[in-house]
Amino acid sequence: GGSSIDAAKAVAMMMRQDGDLWDYAYTGSGGKKEIVDAAPVVAISTTAGTGTETDPYSVITKTETGEKLDFAADALYPTVSIIDPELMLSLPRDQTIYQGIDALFHAAECAITNRGVNRLVDVFALQSISSVLTWLPVVVEDPSNIEGRTMLAYAADICSGYTQSLINTTSHHIIAQTIGGMFPSVAHGASLIMIAEEYYRRIAAFVPDELDRVGMYLGVDSCGYPAGQSFAVGLAGFFDRLGVRGLSMADCGIAWDDLPAIADAAVNRTGIADVDLYTLTEEDVLGILQRSYR
């Protein structure tokens, strides 16, 4: 899975670097030192979601501070990646959904930040999103469907891995990672789902054309909706189809009173302004969390 491979990347990096691992985290309390080398990594996927098999990232949580941060460098690309969908047949239903949603957002967010500049990003993103939309519901109903598992692996481990290699995701991912760092029992895909609709409603005024374009990837015609809202509409429908639209922060142990700390960590410690085409304030993020809370 993504956590295992990311841990292997971190170990490989520190086999060839001096100091402490956290010296090389490039946000939060990390030391922001340059990663120049890593030992070779062979990645064998048992999930289809993170794309770490084909991208230059490692995401690590520092339990002492609750920070879940990225490490990034070309040296962290795996030397060999073995992607065998037969190894994914036993993946539980909830993890199948969360991994598939993670892949969808990797593609969609990269398409948003790309703004049509790099054609390859849009090609890979459309391939990933269309594959997830078609095959994730199939695999949820029939976990042994090998064609479905293959297409999800293609979407997540190849197409979305490539988009992330070419451009960054949005702060949707950073806020979700912040939740995961502070509440480790919350699956990453679940944290993405919990805040997605309100996040994309909030940024619609900033990047309406980009959101309507990825909304079309989800099969939603932007006509009849306010500018930039079609992506959130498409997500709501897809979440309903998968039965995950009602995911509750409260059920995951997140209290209403925890929300200000999450917003503070995402904005002031991790630094969401470094990745977005727009500026979300701490107040904005808190509002997204509060409107998402159930």
C-alpha positions as CSV (number, residue, x, y, z in Angstrom):
1,G,0.0,0.0,0.0
2,G,0.9,3.7,-0.2
3,S,2.0,3.9,3.4
4,S,4.3,0.9,3.1
5,I,5.9,2.1,-0.1
6,D,6.3,5.7,1.3
7,A,8.0,4.3,4.4
8,A,10.3,2.3,2.1
9,K,11.1,5.5,0.2
10,A,11.9,7.3,3.5
11,V,14.3,4.5,4.5
12,A,15.9,4.5,1.1
13,M,16.4,8.2,1.3
14,M,18.0,8.1,4.7
15,M,20.4,5.3,3.6
16,R,22.0,7.9,1.4
17,Q,21.5,11.2,3.4
18,D,22.9,12.6,6.6
19,G,20.9,13.8,9.6
20,D,17.3,13.1,10.6
21,L,14.5,12.3,8.2
22,W,12.5,15.4,9.2
23,D,15.4,17.6,8.1
24,Y,14.2,16.9,4.5
25,A,10.4,17.6,4.9
26,Y,9.8,20.7,2.8
27,T,6.8,22.1,4.7
28,G,5.7,22.5,8.3
29,S,8.4,22.0,10.9
30,G,10.6,20.2,8.3
31,G,14.2,21.4,7.7
32,K,13.6,21.8,4.0
33,K,17.0,20.3,3.1
34,E,17.4,19.1,-0.5
35,I,17.1,15.4,-1.1
36,V,19.9,14.5,-3.5
37,D,20.0,10.7,-3.4
38,A,18.2,7.5,-2.3
39,A,18.8,3.8,-2.4
40,P,16.8,2.0,-5.1
41,V,13.2,1.1,-4.3
42,V,11.2,-1.8,-5.8
43,A,7.5,-1.1,-5.3
44,I,5.0,-4.0,-5.4
45,S,1.4,-2.6,-5.1
46,T,-1.4,-4.2,-3.2
47,T,-3.7,-1.2,-3.4
48,A,-4.8,1.2,-6.2
49,G,-4.9,4.7,-5.0
50,T,-1.8,6.7,-4.0
51,G,0.2,6.6,-7.2
52,T,3.4,6.5,-5.1
53,E,4.5,3.6,-7.4
54,T,5.1,6.1,-10.2
55,D,5.6,9.5,-8.5
56,P,8.5,11.2,-6.6
57,Y,6.7,11.6,-3.2
58,S,6.8,10.1,0.2
59,V,4.2,11.1,2.8
60,I,5.2,10.6,6.4
61,T,3.5,11.5,9.7
62,K,5.5,12.8,12.7
63,T,3.5,11.5,15.6
64,E,5.0,13.9,18.1
65,T,3.5,16.9,16.2
66,G,0.7,15.3,14.3
67,E,2.1,16.6,11.0
68,K,1.6,14.5,7.9
69,L,4.0,16.0,5.3
70,D,5.4,15.4,1.9
71,F,9.0,14.6,0.9
72,A,9.7,15.1,-2.8
73,A,12.6,14.5,-5.1
74,D,13.4,12.7,-8.3
75,A,15.5,10.3,-6.2
76,L,12.3,9.0,-4.7
77,Y,10.9,7.6,-7.9
78,P,10.9,3.8,-7.5
79,T,13.5,2.0,-9.7
80,V,11.0,-0.8,-10.5
81,S,7.3,-0.9,-9.9
82,I,5.3,-4.1,-10.2
83,I,1.6,-3.5,-10.5
84,D,-0.3,-6.8,-10.4
85,P,-4.1,-6.4,-10.0
86,E,-4.4,-9.9,-8.8
87,L,-2.7,-8.8,-5.6
88,M,-5.5,-6.3,-5.0
89,L,-8.4,-8.8,-5.2
90,S,-8.6,-9.1,-1.4
91,L,-8.6,-5.3,-0.7
92,P,-11.6,-4.6,1.6
93,R,-14.6,-2.7,0.3
94,D,-14.0,0.5,2.3
95,Q,-10.3,0.6,1.4
96,T,-11.2,-0.1,-2.3
97,I,-13.5,3.0,-2.2
98,Y,-11.1,5.2,-0.4
99,Q,-8.2,4.3,-2.7
100,G,-10.3,4.9,-5.8
101,I,-11.4,8.3,-4.6
102,D,-7.8,9.2,-3.8
103,A,-6.9,8.4,-7.4
104,L,-9.8,10.4,-8.7
105,F,-8.8,13.5,-6.7
106,H,-5.1,13.1,-7.6
107,A,-6.2,13.4,-11.3
108,A,-8.8,16.1,-10.8
109,E,-6.7,18.3,-8.6
110,C,-3.7,18.1,-10.9
111,A,-6.0,19.0,-13.8
112,I,-7.3,22.1,-11.9
113,T,-3.8,23.3,-11.0
114,N,-2.6,22.6,-14.6
115,R,-5.1,25.1,-16.1
116,G,-4.6,23.3,-19.5
117,V,-0.9,24.3,-19.7
118,N,0.5,20.7,-20.0
119,R,-1.6,18.6,-22.3
120,L,-0.2,15.4,-20.8
121,V,-1.7,16.3,-17.4
122,D,-5.1,16.6,-18.9
123,V,-4.8,13.4,-21.0
124,F,-3.7,11.4,-17.9
125,A,-6.3,13.0,-15.7
126,L,-9.2,12.3,-18.0
127,Q,-8.1,8.7,-18.4
128,S,-7.9,8.3,-14.6
129,I,-11.2,9.9,-13.8
130,S,-13.1,8.1,-16.5
131,S,-11.7,4.7,-15.4
132,V,-12.5,5.4,-11.7
133,L,-16.1,6.5,-12.6
134,T,-16.7,3.4,-14.7
135,W,-14.9,0.7,-12.7
136,L,-14.9,1.6,-9.0
137,P,-18.7,0.9,-8.6
138,V,-18.2,-2.4,-10.5
139,V,-15.4,-3.5,-8.1
140,V,-17.3,-2.4,-5.1
141,E,-20.1,-4.7,-6.1
142,D,-17.8,-7.5,-7.4
143,P,-14.4,-7.4,-5.6
144,S,-13.1,-10.3,-7.7
145,N,-13.7,-8.5,-11.0
146,I,-10.2,-8.6,-12.4
147,E,-10.9,-6.3,-15.3
148,G,-12.2,-3.7,-12.9
149,R,-9.2,-4.1,-10.6
150,T,-6.9,-3.8,-13.6
151,M,-8.5,-0.5,-14.7
152,L,-8.4,0.9,-11.2
153,A,-4.7,0.1,-11.0
154,Y,-4.2,1.7,-14.4
155,A,-6.0,4.8,-13.2
156,A,-4.4,5.1,-9.8
157,D,-1.0,3.6,-10.1
158,I,-0.2,4.8,-13.6
159,C,-2.3,7.8,-14.8
160,S,-2.7,9.6,-11.5
161,G,0.9,8.8,-10.6
162,Y,1.9,10.5,-13.8
163,T,-0.2,13.6,-13.2
164,Q,1.4,14.0,-9.8
165,S,4.8,13.7,-11.3
166,L,4.0,16.6,-13.7
167,I,2.2,19.0,-11.3
168,N,1.0,19.3,-7.8
169,T,-2.5,18.7,-6.3
170,T,-4.6,21.4,-4.6
171,S,-4.9,22.3,-0.9
172,H,-7.9,19.9,-0.7
173,H,-5.2,17.2,-0.3
174,I,-3.3,19.2,2.3
175,I,-6.3,19.8,4.5
176,A,-7.2,16.1,4.2
177,Q,-3.6,15.1,5.0
178,T,-3.7,17.4,8.0
179,I,-6.8,15.6,9.3
180,G,-5.0,12.3,8.8
181,G,-1.9,13.5,10.7
182,M,-3.9,14.6,13.6
183,F,-6.4,11.7,13.5
184,P,-4.4,8.7,12.2
185,S,-7.3,6.3,12.3
186,V,-9.1,8.3,9.6
187,A,-8.3,6.9,6.2
188,H,-6.9,9.4,3.7
189,G,-9.7,8.7,1.2
190,A,-12.3,9.2,3.9
191,S,-10.9,12.6,4.9
192,L,-10.9,13.7,1.2
193,I,-14.6,12.7,0.9
194,M,-15.6,14.4,4.1
195,I,-14.6,17.9,2.9
196,A,-14.7,17.6,-0.9
197,E,-18.1,19.1,-1.7
198,E,-17.7,22.2,0.5
199,Y,-14.1,22.7,-0.5
200,Y,-15.0,22.8,-4.2
201,R,-18.0,25.0,-3.6
202,R,-15.7,27.4,-1.8
203,I,-13.1,27.7,-4.6
204,A,-15.6,27.8,-7.4
205,A,-15.3,31.6,-7.6
206,F,-11.5,31.3,-8.0
207,V,-11.2,28.7,-10.7
208,P,-14.7,28.3,-12.3
209,D,-13.5,27.3,-15.7
210,E,-11.2,24.6,-14.3
211,L,-13.9,23.2,-12.1
212,D,-16.5,23.1,-14.8
213,R,-14.0,21.3,-17.0
214,V,-13.3,18.5,-14.5
215,G,-17.1,18.5,-13.9
216,M,-17.5,17.5,-17.5
217,Y,-15.0,14.7,-16.9
218,L,-17.6,13.5,-14.3
219,G,-20.4,13.8,-16.9
220,V,-22.0,17.0,-15.5
221,D,-23.0,19.7,-18.0
222,S,-22.2,23.0,-16.4
223,C,-25.3,24.6,-18.0
224,G,-27.9,25.1,-15.3
225,Y,-25.5,25.5,-12.5
226,P,-23.6,28.5,-11.1
227,A,-20.1,28.9,-12.6
228,G,-17.7,26.4,-11.2
229,Q,-20.2,24.3,-9.3
230,S,-20.5,21.3,-11.7
231,F,-17.6,19.5,-10.2
232,A,-19.2,19.5,-6.7
233,V,-22.4,18.4,-8.2
234,G,-20.7,15.5,-9.9
235,L,-18.9,14.5,-6.7
236,A,-22.1,14.4,-4.8
237,G,-23.7,12.1,-7.3
238,F,-20.7,9.8,-7.3
239,F,-20.5,9.7,-3.5
240,D,-24.2,8.9,-3.4
241,R,-23.7,6.0,-5.8
242,L,-20.9,4.6,-3.6
243,G,-22.8,5.1,-0.4
244,V,-20.1,7.3,1.2
245,R,-21.7,10.8,1.0
246,G,-22.7,10.7,4.6
247,L,-19.3,10.0,6.1
248,S,-19.2,11.6,9.5
249,M,-16.2,13.3,11.1
250,A,-17.9,12.8,14.5
251,D,-18.0,9.0,13.9
252,C,-14.3,9.2,13.2
253,G,-13.6,10.8,16.5
254,I,-13.2,14.4,15.3
255,A,-15.1,16.8,17.5
256,W,-16.4,20.2,16.5
257,D,-13.9,21.8,18.8
258,D,-11.1,20.2,16.9
259,L,-11.8,22.0,13.7
260,P,-10.0,25.3,14.5
261,A,-6.8,23.3,15.3
262,I,-7.1,21.5,11.9
263,A,-7.5,24.8,10.1
264,D,-4.6,26.4,11.9
265,A,-2.3,23.4,11.1
266,A,-3.3,23.3,7.4
267,V,-2.8,27.0,6.8
268,N,-0.1,28.1,9.2
269,R,2.0,25.0,9.7
270,T,1.8,23.1,6.4
271,G,1.2,26.2,4.3
272,I,-1.5,25.7,1.7
273,A,-0.7,28.9,0.0
274,D,2.3,27.3,-1.6
275,V,0.3,25.0,-3.8
276,D,-2.9,26.8,-4.9
277,L,-3.8,29.2,-7.7
278,Y,-5.8,31.1,-5.1
279,T,-5.6,32.1,-1.5
280,L,-7.6,30.3,1.2
281,T,-7.4,31.9,4.6
282,E,-7.5,30.1,8.0
283,E,-11.1,31.4,8.2
284,D,-11.9,29.9,4.8
285,V,-10.6,26.5,5.8
286,L,-12.4,26.6,9.1
287,G,-15.6,27.4,7.2
288,I,-15.1,24.5,4.9
289,L,-14.6,22.1,7.8
290,Q,-17.6,23.5,9.7
291,R,-19.9,23.2,6.7
292,S,-18.6,19.6,6.2
293,Y,-19.1,18.6,9.8
294,R,-21.7,16.0,10.6
